[in-house]
Amino acid sequence: MGVAAAAMLLPHANASQSGSGSEPKGEPRTLSASAAQDLVSQLGPELGDAYAGAYYDADKQQVIVNVSGDSNEVIVQVNEAGAVARPVENSMGELKSAADTLAREATIPGTAWAVDPRTNQVLVTADRTVAGDSWNRLESAVKSLDSGMARIQKTAGEFKPFLEGGDAIFGGGSRCSLGFNVTTGDGQPGFLTAGHCGVADDQWSEDPNGAPIGTVQEATFPGEGDFALVTYDDPATEAPSTVDLGNGETLDIVGADDAAVGQEVFRMGSTTGLNSGQVTGLDATVNYPEGTVTGLIQTNVCAEPGDSGGALFTRDGSAIGLTSGGSGDCTSGGETFFQPVTTALAAVGAQIGAGDVGGDQGQGEGQDQDQEQGGQDEAGQDEDGQDEAGQEAGQEAGQDEAGQEAGQDQGDFDGN
């Protein structure tokens, strides 16, 4: 399944996109998702309290920046920077305050919330387990917020870590997926995976009941993230900075980058293979049965048990996330959540490739140019990173289906 994807991935990454500032001043710039994120990172602090979030319009390849208040100067500043200013009612401070209220009053297993800049609201999602008193409590908490501040949606699935199985790894009777190979601060080869995999067992192998190949050094779950660092037991292990796309094909991972709402991404997991979708929210909070996890990326990329820890990435080879969990499956769809790679790298003091630790991973001037050129395609890679955690049950059958689904996704990948 990976042959066609790999063959078409890099050519698209080199497709011409401007984003170089050559557009007339005040006109919206055509930007990749990566370049859009860079622009937002610069503009957000400059706008101060007037900044109310931003998202990437993948169809138009433009950055939409929400602006609260009545400052025409801010709107002019946004437009002159090459973004599209969008006046909104709710400020980022108000939205964050609403999320804090939900954290105090509605931390209920089976719920999740994240700021949705496209609607300028906090999107609250409840899974099928939230009913009766729990539903009443959640609904009451949302109604206590100002009108238009938040909305609730129901999902048919159940939020849970996708603990089961790119490549499958096994430990303690569980199957997960390897996310990204890294180099630790002291030069040791290792890899990132989901934190709930790291707390399930301290040693992981390539085969069920096989000899361990790696030992968990750090693991966070639940709490402020869902990530683990595993170092290879053999310090001579070759740990290439690549993602397995299937059928012997790989994609070079050139660095790590932050996600952008609206960005198309690919996920790779050992259960369902290659899948794609869009980033729908940032800094998401998920209340799993095991506890609350904060700071996640929310997407509509499908995933199933065993995909936990798997890689979420872009077409041009930027590492974006590690599969955490969610609801649904790759037949009916659902919501999925990912640990940001940049945050995990900074926390464990590791790096991808030859990049700098913690957020500027291997992104020199050449990569910045590649990302600007390939950003829209970047978005399509998140599908590959979906968590391996949710497919322990029915793994063998799921892998056969995964190959077929992955082939379809790679066809979509080729057509982008």
C-alpha positions, 0 to 999 in steps of 0.5 A, a space after each residue: 500500500 505504501 508504494 504509490 503513497 511514497 512515490 507521490 508524496 514527495 513530488 507533491 511536497 515540491 509543488 509550487 506554493 507562494 507563501 514567500 510574501 510576494 503577494 501584494 501587501 494586504 492581499 491574502 497569501 497562499 500558504 502551506 499549513 506549516 507556513 500558516 502555523 508559523 504566521 499564526 505563531 508570530 501574529 498571535 502574541 502581537 495581537 494580544 487580547 484581540 487574538 481569538 484563534 486561527 485556522 487553516 482554509 485548506 481549499 484556499 490555502 489561506 490563514 483565517 485569524 479570528 479577531 475580537 473587539 472593535 479595533 480596525 487597526 488589528 484587522 488591518 495588521 492581520 490583513 497586511 500580514 497576509 492572513 484574513 481577519 475575521 471579526 468574532 464575538 468570543 475572545 480567546 480569554 473567554 473561550 479558555 475561561 469556558 474550558 476552565 469551567 468545564 474542567 471544574 464542573 464537567 470532568 466526566 469520563 466519556 467527555 472531551 472539549 477543545 476550542 473550535 476556531 471555525 465556530 468561535 466556540 468550545 466544542 464539547 463531545 460526549 460519547 455513548 457512555 454519558 447518560 442520565 445524571 452524567 448527561 444532566 451534569 454536562 448539559 448544566 455546565 454548558 448552559 451555565 456558560 454565556 450564550 454562544 460560548 459552547 455547544 455539545 455534540 454526541 458521538 456513537 463510540 466510546 472514548 478510550 485509549 487505542 491500546 493494542 498495536 507504523 510498526 506493531 510493538 508488544 508488551 505486557 499482553 498489549 499491542 501498540 504502535 511505534 510512533 517516531 524514532 528519536 535520539 535522546 539527549 545523551 545520544 541513545 537511539 529510541 522511539 516515541 509512543 503513547 504514554 498509556 502504552 508506556 505505563 502498560 509495561 516497561 519493556 516492548 518487543 517486535 513480536 508477541 512474547 518476543 525478546 524485549 528490544 526497548 525499555 521505557 524511560 519516561 511515560 506520561 498518562 493520564 495528565 498533561 499529555 499521553 507520550 512515552 520515551 522508549 530507548 533501544 536496549 542495544 545502543 547500536 540499533 539503527 533507528 532511521 527517521 522514517 515512517 513505514 507506509 506499508 509494502 516496504 515503502 517508507 517516508 523520511 521524517 525531516 522534523 517535527 511541527 505543530 498542528 494547525 486546525 484545518 490541516 490535512 494529516 495522515 496517520 499510520 497504525 499497526 491495526 488500520 494502516 494508513 488513513 487521513 483526515 483533518 485537524 479539528 481542534 488544538 489543546 483538547 482535553 479528553 476524559 478517558 476512564 483512566 483519567 483526564 489528559 490535556 493538551 491534545 490534537 483533535 482530528 477526524 482521522 479514524 483509528 482503532 485499538 492497536 493504533 495507539 502511539 502510531 505516527 501522525 504526520 504530513 506529506 512533506 515528512 513533518 512529525 505532528 502527533 502520536 495516537 492517543 485514543 478516541 471513539 469510533 472505528 475506520 468503518 463508521 469514523 469518529 473523533 481521535 486525539 493525538 499527543 503533539 510531537 513537539 511537546 513530547 520531544 521537549 518533555 523527554 529531551 529528545 530529537 528527530 533526525 539532526 534537529 534541535 530538541 523540542 519543536 525546531 526538529 531538523 527544520 533548517 532553511 531548506 525544510 522551511 521552504 519545503 514545508 511552505 511548498 508542501 503544507 497543504 499536502 502535509 495536512 493529509 498525512 495525519 491519517 498515518 499517525 493514528 493510535 494503535 491502542 484501540 484494536 487489541 480485540 480482533 487485531 489479526 482480522 483488522 490488519 487484513 482490512 487495514 491493508 485494503 483501507 490503506 490502499 484506498 487512502 493512498 489512492 487519495 494521497 496520490 490524487 492530492 
